[in-house]
Amino acid sequence: MDLETLMHDYYITFSSKEGGEVLKDLANICYYNVSPYVPDSVRETDRRIAKQEVFMHIMEMLGEENFKKLQTEVLNNGE
């Protein structure tokens, strides 16, 4: 499978109503737009950073234009 096809598949997956709900949940558990830093816990900070990396990969695979669209429609409730 080529990269363009895979990126399209990511968009199809997360652009549906159900996919949008999953994307919201992933944003929440992956500390989207939240500092991963945990005072006095390097291990927990590293764990949160790793989760952010997964969400960043999803964003990259959606492509900038598609992610901005889903960010507005799904993650920011249309705002």
C-alpha positions as semicolon CSV with decimal commas, in nm:
position;residue;x (nm);y (nm);z (nm)
1;M;0,000;0,000;0,000
2;D;0,137;0,340;-0,092
3;L;0,147;0,638;0,146
4;E;-0,125;0,835;-0,035
5;T;-0,367;0,543;-0,010
6;L;-0,285;0,490;0,357
7;M;-0,337;0,860;0,432
8;H;-0,673;0,842;0,255
9;D;-0,766;0,541;0,468
10;Y;-0,682;0,735;0,785
11;Y;-0,910;1,018;0,669
12;I;-1,195;0,778;0,588
13;T;-1,152;0,615;0,930
14;F;-1,161;0,934;1,135
15;S;-1,401;1,148;0,927
16;S;-1,711;0,940;0,999
17;K;-1,929;1,021;1,300
18;E;-1,799;0,716;1,484
19;G;-1,442;0,786;1,379
20;G;-1,478;1,140;1,509
21;E;-1,583;1,005;1,848
22;V;-1,279;0,776;1,851
23;L;-1,055;1,069;1,750
24;K;-1,195;1,275;2,040
25;D;-1,125;0,990;2,281
26;L;-0,773;0,945;2,147
27;A;-0,709;1,319;2,177
28;N;-0,816;1,301;2,539
29;I;-0,611;0,997;2,639
30;C;-0,309;1,110;2,433
31;Y;-0,288;1,450;2,605
32;Y;-0,363;1,652;2,291
33;N;-0,296;2,022;2,361
34;V;-0,195;1,940;2,720
35;S;0,152;1,945;2,870
36;P;0,277;1,591;2,927
37;Y;0,502;1,704;3,211
38;V;0,442;1,539;3,548
39;P;0,645;1,686;3,835
40;D;0,867;1,434;4,009
41;S;0,785;1,154;3,763
42;V;1,010;1,110;3,464
43;R;0,846;0,776;3,391
44;E;0,492;0,922;3,375
45;T;0,616;1,217;3,170
46;D;0,780;0,977;2,923
47;R;0,461;0,767;2,905
48;R;0,253;1,075;2,825
49;I;0,502;1,191;2,563
50;A;0,482;0,848;2,397
51;K;0,101;0,877;2,383
52;Q;0,134;1,223;2,227
53;E;0,363;1,074;1,963
54;V;0,091;0,829;1,861
55;F;-0,164;1,109;1,826
56;M;0,088;1,319;1,632
57;H;0,134;1,028;1,392
58;I;-0,242;1,014;1,334
59;M;-0,244;1,390;1,267
60;E;0,042;1,352;1,019
61;M;-0,132;1,067;0,842
62;L;-0,451;1,272;0,812
63;G;-0,255;1,544;0,637
64;E;-0,254;1,907;0,742
65;E;-0,569;2,014;0,555
66;N;-0,775;1,715;0,667
67;F;-0,654;1,740;1,025
68;K;-0,743;2,109;1,043
69;K;-1,091;2,025;0,915
70;L;-1,139;1,745;1,169
71;Q;-0,985;1,957;1,444
72;T;-1,250;2,223;1,386
73;E;-1,543;1,987;1,331
74;V;-1,465;1,716;1,584
75;L;-1,209;1,822;1,844
76;N;-1,329;2,183;1,880
77;N;-1,701;2,105;1,838
78;G;-1,733;2,313;1,520
79;E;-1,569;2,622;1,666
